[in-house]
């Protein structure tokens, strides 16, 4: 992915003509700006499906999708008012709230770190997490989910290494070239590097970390209170995308091949190990958020807002039908 922010606008091309032709009956679309933490992570695929299947349009929305390079950069966009709804993890929301950025998790995405692996080059002498002491480990950015996982690894495994921010697109190239000794890699990139034989996993975070509110969708308090109907429609469309993915395996795998430029074997593994496990109901809970914040504390994070202050349960999605 190009390092610059890529913005794609999705709206019906004929809408303007229709509005001119039928001014007395046309209804203007409402708009929503959706921030996505990186190109290959599951939220980008879900949002793309919602767009391609016309789910935003069916909800009367014009959705602008912007792909960033990390969760931290996406949250900055929310704080700056450049995004309305973003893909994020609760620890960033909790940290931001205590720093004056009032936002909440409004939709549950997953309850585990599915597809996230700590990967080293295949020919590396590193055989376990303990061998990373004094090494360099690649992450996407400070404050990102990969950063949290790196911090958790340091605390949980009693090792000391240096986290190197590389951006989502820079993880695998820098790992393969030897610029870092290991990297915290999300799917499908994790599966791609493992399947290609260029890397091997020394830690599968999906199995290592207990179930919790791992990631989801967030919005600012202001947007929640002032644009509740738009938020509800946005979540309806996004979870309509999840429903479509989970009901159409072959087409979903084809889409993963196209969007992430991976071979079908990797896409099939990504689908099975991540997309089939995404939350279909989408309702975040305080209990799930508390479990996530407890893990964040284990990872060394401090000054976190209470779980009850970062979860909004008033917008259970009603998945839009294609």
C-alpha positions as CSV (number, residue, x, y, z in Angstrom):
1,X,0.0,0.0,0.0
2,X,1.2,3.5,-0.8
3,X,2.4,5.3,2.4
4,X,0.1,8.2,1.7
5,X,-3.5,8.1,3.0
6,X,-5.8,6.5,0.4
7,X,-9.3,7.9,0.3
8,X,-12.1,6.3,-1.7
9,X,-15.5,7.8,-1.9
10,X,-18.4,5.4,-2.4
11,X,-21.7,6.9,-3.6
12,X,-24.2,6.0,-6.4
13,X,-23.1,7.7,-9.5
14,X,-26.6,8.3,-10.7
15,X,-27.8,9.8,-7.4
16,X,-27.2,13.4,-8.5
17,X,-29.1,12.9,-11.8
18,X,-31.9,11.2,-10.0
19,X,-32.1,14.1,-7.5
20,X,-32.3,16.6,-10.4
21,X,-34.9,14.6,-12.2
22,X,-37.1,14.0,-9.2
23,X,-36.6,17.0,-6.8
24,X,-39.9,16.5,-5.1
25,X,-39.4,12.9,-4.0
26,X,-35.6,12.4,-3.7
27,X,-34.0,12.1,-0.3
28,X,-30.5,13.4,0.2
29,X,-28.0,10.8,1.4
30,X,-26.3,11.3,4.8
31,X,-22.6,10.9,4.9
32,X,-20.2,9.1,7.2
33,X,-16.4,9.0,7.2
34,X,-15.0,5.7,8.2
35,X,-11.3,5.4,9.3
36,X,-9.6,2.0,8.8
37,X,-6.4,1.2,10.7
38,X,-4.5,-0.5,7.9
39,X,-5.2,-2.0,4.4
40,X,-5.1,-5.8,5.1
41,X,-6.8,-5.9,8.6
42,X,-10.3,-7.3,8.7
43,X,-12.2,-4.0,9.2
44,X,-11.1,-2.8,5.7
45,X,-12.5,-5.9,4.1
46,X,-15.8,-5.6,6.0
47,X,-16.2,-1.9,5.0
48,X,-15.3,-2.8,1.4
49,X,-17.9,-5.5,1.3
50,X,-20.5,-3.1,2.7
51,X,-19.7,-0.7,-0.1
52,X,-19.6,-3.2,-2.9
53,X,-22.9,-4.8,-1.8
54,X,-24.6,-1.4,-1.7
55,X,-25.3,-1.7,2.0
56,X,-24.4,1.9,2.9
57,X,-26.7,3.1,0.1
58,X,-29.5,0.9,1.3
59,X,-29.2,2.7,4.7
60,X,-29.3,6.0,2.9
61,X,-25.6,6.7,3.5
62,X,-22.7,7.9,1.4
63,X,-19.6,6.3,3.0
64,X,-16.1,7.7,2.7
65,X,-13.5,5.0,3.5
66,X,-10.0,6.2,4.5
67,X,-7.2,3.7,5.1
68,X,-4.5,4.7,7.5
69,X,-1.2,3.0,8.5
70,X,-2.0,2.1,12.1
71,X,-4.6,2.2,14.9
72,X,-2.8,5.2,16.4
73,X,-3.0,7.2,13.2
74,X,-6.7,6.3,12.8
75,X,-7.4,7.4,16.4
76,X,-5.6,10.7,15.7
77,X,-8.0,11.2,12.7
78,X,-11.0,10.6,15.0
79,X,-9.6,13.1,17.6
80,X,-9.0,15.7,14.8
81,X,-12.5,15.3,13.5
82,X,-11.4,13.8,10.2
83,X,-13.2,10.5,10.8
84,X,-16.6,9.7,12.3
85,X,-16.4,5.9,12.9
86,X,-13.1,4.0,13.1
87,X,-11.7,0.5,13.6
88,X,-9.7,0.4,16.8
89,X,-8.9,-1.5,20.0
90,X,-10.2,-0.5,23.5
91,X,-6.9,0.2,25.1
92,X,-6.4,3.2,22.7
93,X,-9.9,4.5,23.4
94,X,-9.3,4.2,27.2
95,X,-5.9,5.9,27.0
96,X,-7.3,8.7,24.8
97,X,-10.3,9.3,27.0
98,X,-8.0,10.2,29.9
99,X,-6.2,12.6,27.6
100,X,-9.2,14.5,26.5
101,X,-10.3,12.5,23.5
102,X,-13.8,11.3,24.4
103,X,-14.8,8.3,22.4
104,X,-16.4,4.9,22.9
105,X,-16.4,1.4,21.4
106,X,-19.8,1.1,19.6
107,X,-19.4,-2.2,17.9
108,X,-17.6,-5.5,18.8
109,X,-15.4,-6.9,16.1
110,X,-13.6,-9.9,17.6
111,X,-12.9,-11.4,21.0
112,X,-9.4,-12.6,20.3
113,X,-6.2,-11.7,18.4
114,X,-7.1,-14.0,15.5
115,X,-4.3,-14.3,13.0
116,X,-1.8,-12.2,15.0
117,X,1.6,-13.8,15.3
118,X,5.1,-13.0,16.5
119,X,7.2,-14.0,13.5
120,X,10.9,-14.4,12.9
121,X,12.7,-15.1,9.6
122,X,12.7,-18.9,8.8
123,X,16.6,-19.0,9.1
124,X,16.7,-17.0,12.3
125,X,18.5,-18.5,15.4
126,X,15.6,-17.3,17.5
127,X,13.5,-20.3,18.6
128,X,11.4,-18.8,21.4
129,X,10.2,-15.5,22.9
130,X,13.0,-15.7,25.4
131,X,15.6,-15.4,22.6
132,X,14.3,-11.9,21.8
133,X,16.0,-10.4,24.7
134,X,18.0,-7.4,23.5
135,X,16.6,-7.7,19.9
136,X,14.5,-5.4,17.7
137,X,10.9,-6.2,17.1
138,X,8.8,-4.5,14.4
139,X,5.3,-3.0,15.1
140,X,3.1,-0.9,13.0
141,X,3.2,2.2,15.2
142,X,3.3,3.4,18.8
143,X,-0.2,3.1,20.4
144,X,-1.3,0.5,17.9
145,X,-2.6,-3.0,18.6
146,X,0.8,-4.4,17.5
147,X,2.4,-2.1,20.1
148,X,0.1,-3.4,22.8
149,X,0.9,-7.0,21.8
150,X,4.6,-6.2,22.0
151,X,4.2,-4.7,25.4
152,X,2.2,-7.7,26.6
153,X,4.9,-10.0,25.3
154,X,7.6,-8.1,27.3
155,X,5.7,-8.3,30.5
156,X,4.2,-11.8,30.2
157,X,7.5,-13.4,29.0
158,X,9.9,-11.3,31.1
159,X,12.0,-10.2,28.1
160,X,13.4,-6.9,27.0
161,X,13.4,-5.8,23.4
162,X,13.1,-2.6,21.4
163,X,9.8,-2.0,19.5
164,X,10.5,-0.4,16.0
165,X,7.5,1.4,14.3
166,X,7.4,0.4,10.7
167,X,3.9,1.0,9.5
168,X,1.5,-1.7,8.3
169,X,3.1,-2.0,4.9
170,X,6.6,-2.0,6.3
171,X,6.4,-5.0,8.7
172,X,7.1,-7.9,6.3
173,X,9.7,-6.2,4.1
174,X,11.8,-5.1,7.1
175,X,11.5,-8.5,8.7
176,X,12.6,-10.3,5.5
177,X,15.4,-7.9,4.9
178,X,16.7,-8.4,8.4
179,X,16.2,-4.8,9.6
180,X,14.3,-6.2,12.6
181,X,14.8,-9.6,14.3
182,X,11.0,-10.3,14.7
183,X,7.7,-8.6,14.0
184,X,4.2,-8.6,15.4
185,X,2.2,-9.3,12.3
186,X,-1.5,-9.3,11.6
187,X,-3.4,-11.5,9.2
188,X,-3.4,-12.1,6.3
189,X,0.2,-10.9,6.2
190,X,1.1,-13.3,9.0
191,X,-0.3,-16.3,7.1
192,X,1.3,-15.1,3.9
193,X,4.8,-15.0,5.3
194,X,4.4,-18.3,7.0
195,X,2.9,-20.1,4.0
196,X,5.6,-18.6,1.7
197,X,8.3,-20.1,4.0
198,X,9.9,-16.6,4.6
199,X,9.0,-16.7,8.3
200,X,7.8,-18.8,11.2
201,X,5.7,-18.0,14.2
202,X,7.1,-18.2,17.7
203,X,3.9,-17.0,19.3
204,X,0.3,-17.2,18.2
205,X,-1.5,-14.4,20.0
206,X,-4.9,-15.7,19.2
207,X,-4.4,-18.7,21.4
208,X,-2.0,-17.1,23.9
209,X,-4.2,-14.3,25.2
210,X,-7.6,-15.0,26.9
211,X,-10.8,-13.9,25.3
212,X,-11.6,-10.2,25.5
213,X,-13.0,-7.2,23.6
214,X,-10.1,-7.3,21.2
215,X,-11.2,-4.8,18.6
216,X,-14.2,-3.2,17.1
217,X,-15.6,0.1,15.9
218,X,-15.5,3.4,17.8
219,X,-17.0,6.9,17.5
220,X,-16.6,10.1,19.4
221,X,-19.0,11.0,22.2
222,X,-20.1,14.0,20.1
223,X,-20.9,11.9,17.1
224,X,-22.7,9.4,19.2
225,X,-25.0,12.0,20.8
226,X,-25.5,14.2,17.8
227,X,-25.6,11.6,15.0
228,X,-27.1,8.5,16.6
229,X,-29.3,7.6,13.6
230,X,-26.3,7.9,11.2
231,X,-24.2,5.7,13.6
232,X,-26.9,3.1,13.7
233,X,-27.2,2.9,9.9
234,X,-23.4,2.8,9.6
235,X,-23.2,-0.2,12.0
236,X,-26.1,-1.9,10.3
237,X,-24.2,-1.7,7.0
238,X,-20.9,-2.8,8.4
239,X,-22.4,-5.9,10.1
240,X,-24.3,-6.6,7.0
241,X,-20.8,-6.8,5.5
242,X,-19.8,-9.3,8.2
243,X,-23.0,-11.4,7.5
244,X,-22.3,-11.4,3.8
245,X,-18.7,-12.6,4.3
246,X,-19.8,-15.4,6.7
247,X,-22.6,-16.6,4.4
248,X,-20.6,-16.6,1.1
249,X,-17.3,-18.4,1.7
250,X,-16.1,-18.9,-1.9
251,X,-16.9,-15.3,-2.9
252,X,-15.4,-14.0,0.3
253,X,-12.1,-15.8,-0.3
254,X,-12.1,-14.5,-3.9
255,X,-12.4,-11.0,-2.5
256,X,-9.6,-11.5,0.0
257,X,-7.4,-12.7,-2.9
258,X,-8.2,-9.5,-4.8
259,X,-8.1,-6.9,-2.0
260,X,-5.0,-8.2,-0.2
261,X,-3.2,-9.5,-3.2
262,X,-2.6,-12.9,-1.7
263,X,-2.9,-16.4,-3.1
264,X,-6.0,-18.4,-2.6
265,X,-4.5,-20.8,0.0
266,X,-3.5,-17.9,2.2
267,X,-6.9,-16.3,1.7
268,X,-8.7,-19.5,2.6
269,X,-6.7,-19.7,5.8
270,X,-7.3,-16.1,6.6
271,X,-11.0,-16.6,6.1
272,X,-11.2,-19.7,8.3
273,X,-9.1,-18.4,11.1
274,X,-10.4,-14.8,11.2
275,X,-13.5,-13.9,9.3
276,X,-15.6,-16.9,10.4
277,X,-14.8,-15.8,14.0
278,X,-15.8,-12.1,13.7
279,X,-18.8,-11.2,15.9
280,X,-22.0,-11.4,14.0
281,X,-24.0,-9.6,16.8
282,X,-21.6,-6.8,17.2
283,X,-22.6,-5.6,20.7
284,X,-19.7,-4.6,23.0
285,X,-19.9,-5.3,26.7
286,X,-18.3,-3.7,29.7
287,X,-17.1,-7.1,30.8
288,X,-15.3,-7.7,27.5
289,X,-13.8,-4.2,27.7
290,X,-12.6,-4.8,31.3
291,X,-10.9,-8.0,30.2
292,X,-9.1,-6.0,27.5
293,X,-8.0,-3.3,29.9
294,X,-6.8,-5.9,32.4
295,X,-4.6,-7.3,29.6
296,X,-3.4,-3.8,28.8
297,X,-2.3,-3.3,32.3
298,X,-0.4,-6.6,32.2
299,X,1.2,-5.2,29.0
300,X,2.4,-2.2,31.0
301,X,-0.2,0.4,29.9
302,X,-1.3,2.9,32.5
303,X,-3.8,5.8,32.9
304,X,-6.7,3.9,31.4
305,X,-10.3,5.1,31.7
306,X,-12.7,2.7,33.3
307,X,-14.2,0.1,31.1
308,X,-17.7,1.4,31.7
309,X,-16.7,4.8,30.3
310,X,-15.5,3.4,26.9
311,X,-18.4,1.2,25.9
312,X,-21.6,2.2,24.2
313,X,-24.3,-0.5,24.1
314,X,-27.2,1.5,22.7
315,X,-26.6,0.7,19.0
316,X,-27.0,-3.1,18.5
317,X,-26.6,-3.5,14.7
318,X,-29.4,-4.8,12.5
319,X,-27.4,-6.2,9.6
320,X,-28.4,-4.7,6.3
321,X,-29.4,-7.2,3.7
322,X,-27.8,-7.1,0.2
